[in-house]
Amino acid sequence: MTRPPSPPVSSSGSSPAAPPADLAIRLATAADVPAILGFIRALARYEKLEHEVVASEAALHATLFGARPAAEVLLAELAGTPVGFALFFPSYSTFLAKPGLYLEDLFVEPAARGRGIGLALMSALARIAVARSYGRFEWSVLDWNRPALDFYAKLGAVPMSEWTVQRLAGAPLTALAERWSGTIDTMPPPSARREG
């Protein structure tokens, strides 16, 4: 679930603040795993879900920077110090027949909020989606997180109120996986192997 910073405003309160001149946004590397884990834990504290965090540095190294990375991370830095992150991965729309960008987490340190950093991260993510010809940019928001909902509305995001998130984890996930004992064929049929 995402947690944005408060929407940036100028001292007059009327328009977005310009991001700081020393703001840099870059793709994370394996050396950034401690900072990424710190942001994940800080986000979980805010969402009152810290008890659910089982992520470790080793698990993040394997899943973000291993042989098959499952997601990417943007880091926002002020004067070289990480102050925020966005973790994202591709989704897919069958209706559009295009991939999309799914934002799993967005977080900016409280002391750095209100300075345009969250807006800059969202803009960078949108730029990635456009550059990759993705059809959508989506994320989930906790329904009690009014600052996040307001922030996203100001960006032009539209709530998908007719959809409900469904999840399987732990024992129910394992039980469902065991409901069908057949094998999953990883080789396409011969007709699909022809190059055309």
C-alpha positions in Angstrom: 0.0 0.0 0.0 1.3 3.4 -0.8 1.9 6.4 1.5 2.7 9.6 -0.3 4.0 12.7 1.4 1.6 15.5 2.0 0.8 17.4 -1.2 3.5 20.0 -1.8 2.4 23.6 -1.6 4.1 27.0 -1.8 4.3 29.3 1.2 1.1 30.9 -0.1 -0.6 27.4 0.0 -1.8 27.7 -3.6 0.5 25.9 -5.9 2.9 23.0 -5.9 6.4 23.7 -4.5 9.3 23.3 -6.9 11.4 20.3 -6.0 14.6 21.2 -4.2 17.6 21.9 -6.5 19.6 19.2 -4.8 16.9 16.5 -5.4 18.1 13.5 -7.4 16.0 10.5 -8.4 17.8 7.4 -9.5 17.3 3.6 -9.9 18.4 1.8 -6.8 21.3 -0.7 -6.8 22.1 -3.6 -4.6 24.1 -1.3 -2.3 20.9 0.5 -1.5 19.2 -2.4 0.1 19.6 -1.2 3.7 18.0 2.1 2.8 15.1 0.3 0.9 14.5 -1.9 3.9 14.5 1.2 6.2 11.8 2.9 4.0 9.7 -0.3 4.0 9.8 -0.4 7.8 9.0 3.3 8.1 6.0 2.9 5.7 4.8 -0.1 7.7 5.0 1.9 10.9 2.9 4.7 9.4 0.3 2.2 8.1 0.3 0.4 11.5 1.4 -2.8 9.8 5.0 -3.1 11.1 4.1 -6.5 12.6 3.6 -7.8 9.1 7.1 -6.9 7.8 9.2 -10.0 7.4 11.4 -8.6 4.7 15.2 -8.9 5.2 18.2 -7.5 3.5 19.0 -10.9 2.1 15.4 -11.4 0.7 15.5 -7.9 -0.9 18.9 -8.6 -2.5 17.5 -11.8 -4.0 14.2 -10.5 -5.2 15.2 -7.1 -6.4 18.8 -7.6 -7.6 19.1 -11.4 -8.1 18.8 -13.4 -11.3 15.1 -12.6 -11.9 14.3 -9.2 -10.3 10.7 -9.0 -9.4 10.6 -5.2 -9.0 12.5 -2.0 -9.4 13.1 0.9 -7.0 13.6 4.6 -7.4 15.4 6.5 -4.7 14.9 10.2 -4.0 18.0 11.8 -2.6 18.6 15.3 -1.2 22.3 16.2 -1.3 23.1 12.5 -1.7 21.0 11.3 1.3 18.1 9.0 0.5 14.8 10.6 1.7 12.2 8.6 -0.2 11.6 5.6 -2.4 9.1 4.1 -4.9 9.0 0.4 -5.5 7.3 -0.7 -8.7 6.9 -3.5 -11.2 5.1 -4.3 -14.5 1.5 -5.4 -14.6 -0.5 -6.4 -17.6 -3.8 -5.3 -19.1 -5.5 -7.9 -21.3 -8.0 -5.2 -22.4 -5.3 -2.9 -23.6 -2.9 -5.8 -24.6 -0.2 -3.7 -22.9 1.9 -3.8 -19.8 1.3 -1.3 -17.1 3.3 0.1 -14.2 2.1 -1.0 -10.7 3.4 1.1 -7.8 3.6 -1.1 -4.7 5.1 1.5 -2.2 5.8 5.2 -2.2 7.3 6.8 0.9 9.0 10.1 1.7 10.6 10.7 5.1 8.4 13.0 7.2 11.1 15.7 7.5 11.4 15.9 3.7 7.6 16.1 3.0 5.9 19.2 1.5 8.9 19.9 -0.7 7.7 18.4 -4.0 9.6 15.1 -3.5 6.6 12.8 -3.7 5.4 14.7 -6.8 8.8 14.3 -8.4 8.8 10.5 -7.7 5.3 10.2 -9.1 6.4 12.2 -12.2 9.5 10.0 -12.6 7.3 6.9 -12.5 4.9 8.3 -15.0 7.8 9.1 -17.3 9.0 5.5 -17.0 5.5 4.3 -17.9 5.3 6.6 -20.9 8.9 5.7 -22.1 8.1 2.0 -21.9 4.8 2.4 -23.8 2.8 1.2 -20.8 -0.9 1.6 -20.9 -1.5 2.3 -17.2 0.0 3.5 -14.0 -1.8 2.0 -11.0 -1.5 1.6 -7.2 -3.6 0.8 -4.1 -4.3 3.2 -1.2 -5.6 2.4 2.2 -9.1 3.8 2.4 -8.4 5.7 5.7 -5.4 7.4 4.2 -7.0 10.8 3.4 -3.7 12.7 2.7 -2.8 10.0 0.1 -6.2 10.1 -1.5 -6.1 13.9 -1.7 -2.6 13.9 -3.1 -3.4 11.4 -5.8 -6.6 13.2 -6.8 -4.6 16.4 -7.3 -2.4 14.4 -9.8 -5.5 13.4 -11.8 -5.8 9.8 -10.5 -9.2 8.2 -10.6 -10.3 5.8 -7.9 -11.4 2.4 -9.2 -14.3 2.2 -6.7 -16.0 -0.7 -8.5 -13.0 -3.0 -7.8 -12.1 -4.8 -4.6 -8.6 -6.1 -4.0 -8.5 -9.9 -3.3 -5.5 -11.7 -1.7 -4.4 -15.2 -0.9 -1.4 -15.6 1.4 0.0 -18.2 3.8 -2.1 -21.4 4.4 -5.0 -20.4 2.0 -2.5 -19.8 -0.8 -0.8 -23.2 -0.2 -4.1 -25.0 0.1 -5.3 -23.6 -3.3 -2.0 -24.5 -4.9 -2.6 -28.1 -3.8 -6.2 -28.3 -5.2 -5.0 -29.3 -8.7 -2.2 -31.8 -8.9 -1.5 -31.7 -12.6 1.7 -30.5 -14.1 2.1 -27.1 -15.7 3.6 -27.5 -19.2 6.2 -24.9 -19.8 6.8 -25.8 -23.4 4.4 -24.2 -25.9 2.7 -26.5 -28.4 4.6 -27.1 -31.7 2.3 -24.7 -33.7 3.2 -21.9 -31.3 6.9 -22.5 -31.6 7.1 -21.6 -35.3 8.5 -18.2 -36.0 6.5 -16.3 -38.5 
